[in-house]
């Protein structure tokens, strides 16, 4: 167990890679909004990744959203 009685000497950086799937209808219209993200808490309206409150989460993505978007899965998997 670490002993911090003399303060903190330094920090160790840790990162994570997370994935979320946003739904798309048959016409190609995607619903990319906080409300469709598994990291968004619908109970309190807070992103669990950034801890930010998002205005209109059913329509928008938060300004500090760390997710990078990739083309739809069907195209990535050659239609499978």
N, C-alpha and C positions, 0 to 999 in steps of 0.2 A: 504494500500500500504506500502511495506517495505521501511525503511529509512536506506540507506547504507552510510550516511555521516561519520559514525565512522568505516566503513569497514564492512566486512562480518564476522559474528560470527561463523557460521557453514554452512554445506550444508545438504540437504535432498536428499538421493539417490532414484532414480526412475528407474524402469526396465520395459521392455516390452517383450511380447511373440509374435513373428511374425511367419507367415506360408507362405510358397511358395511351389508350385507344379511344379516339373520338369517332362517333358514328357518322356514316355518310349514307344518304338515301340513294335510290336507284338512278336518280337523275344527276348524281355527282355533287349534290349540295351537302357540304359537311357542317356539322354543328360543333364548331370549335369554340367552346365557352367553358368558363370555370365550372358551371353547373354539370357538365359532362365529364369532369375530371375526377378521378378517384382520390386525388389529394386535396380536394375542396370539401370543407366541412359545411354541409347544408344547415346544420343546427345553428351555427354561429356566424356563417358567412365569411370564414377565414380560410385562406390557403394554408395547408399544413406544411408546405415547403418554404414559403416566404413569411408566413404569419401576417400577411397583409389582408385587409378587408377589401373586397372587390365590389364596386358599384355595378349594379345590374348584372350579376353573375350568370343569368340565363341567356344573356346576349353577348357578353364581352369576356375577354381574358384580362386578367390583372396586368397592370403596367410593369410589374416586376417578375412576370412569369418566366421561370428559368427553362421551360421546355423548348426544344427545337423540333420543328415539324418536318416529317418525312412524307414522301408521297404515299398514296393509299396502299394498303397491304396487298390488295388483289393484284396490283401492278408489280409489286416487289416479288411476289411469289408466282409470277407468270400465270395468273388466273386461277391458281389452286386455292 
